Amino acid sequence: MNILVINCGSSSLKFQLIDMTTEAVQAKGLCERIGIDGSRIVYTPAGGEKMTIESPMPTHTEAIKLVLDCLTNAEYGVIKSLKEINAVGHRVVHGGEKFASSTIITDEVIKVIEECNELAPLHNPANLIGINVCRELMPGVPMVGVFDTAFHQTMPKKAYLYGLPIKAYTDYKIRRYGFHGTSHSFVSKRVAEFLGKPVEDLKTIVCHLGNGASICAVDGGKSVDTSMGFTPLAGLVMGTRSGDIDPAILEYYANKEGLTLSEVTTVLNKKSGMEGLTGGKSDFRDLEEGYEAGDQACIDAIEVFCYNVARFVGAYAASLNGVDVIAFTAGIGENSGFVRGKICEYLGYLGITIDAEQNSKRGEDIIISTPDSKVTVCVIPTNEELMIARDTKALVEAQ
């Protein structure tokens, strides 16, 4: 079974074609600058060279057509016709309380996703465009929605309710939803497989650390708490996002700067975090270079980030009433031994010691704690596309 995985952003589209017989990626790529001058597709067939094709993409329709053209191209394509695509799995950011698992997309499902648009106005509309275009171009091919929020629907009420008037929840569904669920789900299952233990027996803290970052407490394979909230702005200090702040800051800062509430929200999302603390640096490679060079702003920013991660790990060790495994994943979590090491310096009280040689490795399944550590610390590369494909395959085969 060949499954095409589609991840539509507002001006971009990531894709992979996966042969689920072997779970091998046949081709992957990224459409950039959709609706903007200079749009292009970066396409890599398995065993072939990465190529960049400049092509106008005024809308996602043209982008998806270009993806399908690349996949079926006589010279560098990997399939002969669209008939070889058996199903399409779509990443959908927000499923609200409606979806606790992935689901086959129908007209009714699309209506419910549309109802969640106001909860994720930057993401859900773009996700829906990808779904509708694929349904148009590949009629009859099963489509599956895989939701970032679904994995966290197992959180208990005590973890997802805010201390607001209860009508905020009952009338407007204001609550903690959590995100990165596909990644947290994949990593919590993969770490159990890697350690040769049943996922049901493990208390795991997954640290998804990238430009967007979140932490999840997973008890027996189920999410019981997570750092992101009603939106992906909550929780950790991130690349450009503030993370948790005192809500009274919004009015105070707005008055001081002469900004509207909407403008302050933009600052919190796009001009804060590492970028805000350093005056422009959000890439951790640049931050680490600055740290080593003695740049005080970079030193402060990294210290803030690592302290925040360690603080959430401590909180979730309490939520779980103990922890067996801590797993680092995503761009920073998988590749920065420096950041992992600094975070784990705070975790000695859990009986953790880090093996410096193991921690210097990157991008592979590894244990970075010493054998005598009471808690196992791992690096587990995430694979959200494979998780989407697995859910899609299971649902299509169950029809």
N, C-alpha and C positions, 0 to 999 in steps of 0.2 A: 504493500500500500504506500503510495506517494502522497505526502501531505505537505501542502504549501502553508507556511506560517507567515501571517501578515501582522505587522505592528505599525499602525498609522499614527503619526504625529500631526501637528497642525501644518507643518511645512516639510515633513519628511516621511519616509516609508521604509522600514526595515523588513527584510524578507529572508526566508530560508526554505528550500525544498528538501525534505527529508524522506529517505527511503526507510519506512518503518520496519521492514524485514530485518535490517541490520542497524537501524537508527543512525545511518551514515548521512551526512549532509552532502547532497548532490550539487547544490549551488546556493550562494547567499549573496546578499548585497544591500545597498542603501540608495534610495532616491533622495536627493537633497534639493533644497530651495524650490520646492513645489509652489507655484504661484508667484515666484520671484525670478527676476532676470538671472541668467547663469545657471539654470537648473541642470542637473546631471544625474546619471546613475553610475554607481560604482558596483561592478558585478564580478564575482569570482566563481567560476565553475570548479567542481572538485577535480584536482589534478591539473588545473589550468592556471594561467596567469591572471592576476587581477587586472581588470580593464575599466577605464573611465570613459563614458559616452556622454557627450554634451547633447542635450535634446530639450526642446521647449516642453514644459509640463505646467500648463496653466492651472490644471486641477489634478486631483488624485486619480481621476479617470485615465488621463494620459499616462500618469505614473504607473498605474497597474497594467495598462496595455503594454507599456515599455518593458515591465518586468516579465510579462508573459511572452513578449516577443524575444527577449533574451533567452528565456528558458527553452524556447522551441527553435531558436536560430540554427540553421543548417551547419554553420561553422563552429560556433562555440556553445550552442545549447546543450542541454542534458536530457531532454525528452523530445520525441518526434512530434507530438501533438498535445493539446490540452486535455485530450481524453485520458492521458496518463496521470493526470492529477485527480486523485480519488476523493480528496476532501480538503477543505481550507479551515485552518484554525486562526481565529482572530483574537488578538489581545484587546480586551476592553478594560479601561481603567476602573470604572465605578459601576458596581452592580447594586449599590445600596443594600437594603435588607432583603431584596427580592431574590438574590441569587447566592446560595450557599455552596454552589458547585458550578462547574462548567456545564454548558447546556447547548443543545442543538438550536440553531437560530431559525425562528419562524417569524411570521408577521407579528404575532403577539409578543414575542421576545423583543423584537425591535421597538415596539411601542413602550415596553417597560424600560429598555435602555434609554430611550428618549426622555422618559420621565426622570431619569437620573442625570440628565444633562446639566441641570442647575447645580448639581453637587460637584461636577467636574467639567466646567465650561470650556477649559482649554483642551481637554482630552477626549471626552466622550463623543462630541460631534465629529471629530476627525476619525475616531474609531468607526462610527456609523457610516461615514462616507466610504471607508474601505470595504465594509460589509456590503453596502448597497451596490458598489461598483462591481465587486466580485460576483454578486448574485446576478447582475445584469450580463456580465461577460462570460460567466460559466453557469448557465441555467441548468438546474438539476443536480449540480455538484453539492454535496452536503457541506454546510457551514456550521462551525461551532464557535461560540463565544467563551473565552476563558478570562475570568475577571480577577483583577488585582486584589479586590476586596474580599473575594469569596472565602479564601483560606482563613480569614480572621472572623468569620461568622460564628465560629465556635467559642469566641470570647464570652465569658459570663457577663451578666449585667453589671456586676460590681466593677468590671474592668472597662466597660464601654460607656457608661453613663457619666455625663458631666454634672457638676454641681450647679446647674442652672434651674430655673423654674421648670417643672416637669413638662409643661406644655411645649417647651423648646424641643423636647424629644417626641412627645405624643403628636403634636401638630406639625412640626417641621422636620422631624427625624434628625435633629442635631445630636450627634453622638460620635464616639470614636469608631472609625471604620478601619483604619489601617490600610497600608499599601505595600507594594513589593511582595504581595502574597504568593505569586507564582514562584518567585525566587526562594522565599522562606520555605515554601512547601517542598520544592525540589531539594534544597540543601539539607533540610531536616531528615528527609528520606534517604538521601545519598550518604549522609554521615553515618547513619545506622548501618547501611549496606557496607560502607568502607570499614567500619569497626567490627563488622560481623555480629551485630547485636539486633534484636528485634526493636523496631522503632517504638513499639508500645512500651518498652521497658526504659526508655531514655527520657531524661529531662535535659533539654537542649536549649541553649541561647544562641540564636543565629544573628550575627552582626553583618548586615548588608551595607557595606561601606563604599559608596561611590560619590559622585557629585551630589546625588540624592542619597540619603542614608537613613536606614531605620534598623531597629533591633526588635527581635521577636522572641518571646518566651514560648517554647513548644513543649507541651507535656504529653508524652505518649503519641506523638505525631499530630497533635492538635494545638492550634494557636490559642493561648490563654491571655496574652497581653502583647501589645506592640506599641512602639514609640510614636509613629505617625498617628494622626487623629482624624478629625472631621475632614481635613485636607492634608496633602503631603507636606504642608508647611511646619507641622508640629514635630516635637521631639528633639532630635539631635541638631546641633549647629552643623550646617552643611556647606556645600560649595558657595552658593549664593543665597541660601535661605537662613533665616535667623534661628529656626527651631523654637523651642518653648521660651516665651517671655511673659513678664507680668502684663496682663491685658490693659492695665491702666496706662502703660507706656504709649499706646496708640493715640489717645486723645492728647496727652502731654506733648508728644513728638509732633503731632499734626499742628498743634497750636504754635509751637516754637518755630517750625519750618514753614508755616503757612500752607500746609498741604491738606487735601481732602482725605477722607478715610480710604478711598480707593487708591489714591496716590501713595499713602503710607503702606497699604497692602502690597503694592508693587515694589516698594523699597524692601519690605520684609522678604519678598519672594526672589527678587532679582539683583538686589544691591547690598545684601547683608551677608551673614556667614563669613566664610574665609575671605571672600572678595571685599566685604565691608570692613573687616578687621585689618586687612593689609592695604587697603586703598587700591585694590585692583587685581589681586592674585587669587584665583580659585582652583587652579590646577595643582594637585599635591606634589607633582614633580618639581614645579617652581617653588612651592612652599618649602619642600625639603632642602632644595639648593640654598634658599634664603636662610633657613635654619642653620645649616652647616656654615654658611658665610657670616653668621652672627647678626643677621637682620632681625632686630627686636620685634618688629611687627609680625614676621613669619614665625618667630619663636613663640610669641604670645598666641597666635592663631592655632598653631599645632597643639600647644599645651591645652588650650580651651577645648579643642576637638577631642583629644585623647581623654581628657578628664571627663567630658560629657559622656563618651562611650562607656568608660569605666563606671560612671555613676549609674547609668541605665543597667549595665550588667549586674551591678550590686542589687539594684531594685528588683530585677527579674529573678535573681537567685533567691530573694525573699518571696517573690510571687510563687515560685515553683517549690519553695521550701526545700531548697537544695538544687544542685546542678551537677550533671554528669559530664556534659560536653559543651564547650564553647566553640562555635564554628565561624571563621572569618570568610567572607565572600565578597564578590563584586570588585570593581576596579582597584580601589585602595586596599580592601581586605585581602584580595588575592595577590597583590603585587608589591605592597609596601611592608617589608619586614621591619622597617624603622618605626612605622606607626603601630604595627601590631605589638612590637616590643615595648613601646612607651605605654600603651594601654595596659598590657599585662603587668607592668611594674606596679600598678595599683591593686593587683589581684592576688598578692601573696597571701592574704588572709584566707583565700579559698584553697590554699595548699598548692598553688601553681608555680612551677619553675619552668622557664623557657630554655630550650636547647638553641643556642645562638646559631649553630651551623644549620640546623633544620630550618630555622626561621629566616635564614638568608635566601632560601629557595622561593620560587614564585610560580603561580599559575598551574599548580598541580595538587592533587589530593595528598596532603602530608599531615603528619602529627608534628607539632612544633613544641609540645611540652615534653619534659623529661619523663622517663618511665615511672619515677617515684611520685609524680604529681598526683594529687587527689582528684583533680579535674582534668580531663583530656582536652587539650586545645588543638584544633585542627584548622587547616586551610582547605576549603572545598570550593572549587570554581563553580559558579552558578551556570545554569543552562536553561533559561526561561523558555527559549524556543523549543527545546526538546520536551519540556514539561507540557507546553501547549500542544505539541504534536501527540504526546502520549494520551492526554485527555481527549483529544479529537479522535484518535484511533479507537479508544475504548467506547466512546459514545456512538460512533458510526457503526462499529461492529455489533453493538448491543441493539441496534434498531431492528 
